[in-house]
Amino acid sequence: MGQKIGAGAVLAIIGLLLLILGVGYLGMAVVTALTPALGAAGAYAVTGGIFVGPAFFWAILTLLLTRKPPPQKAELGSAERGLWTVLFAAIAKETPWIAIAGAGLVAAAEIFLATRKKK
């Protein structure tokens, strides 16, 4: 078990180093190619733009073009259900024993109102 964890850690370190060195050497190759035409500072600036520009442009576009989810449609009868719930809560807060009896009455009223609207 320990050997697998150690081998995975070594492989991860090697992969990370290859990635960092690969990007570094690629950047140095671009700088070396551009130095005769632009000078050292210009070559480094253009190389930095080549590496950073596309990622920055993608991030800005992603932030600007993300769509907000559409608002959810309210269910039919949600206003009535809200009114019944508010009335029931006000009554139940004052006298808890009414909550037990009122729950059945509110459920019956909602069922009655829901069946009348469907017709």
Beta strands, then each sheet from edge to edge (+ up, - down):
end
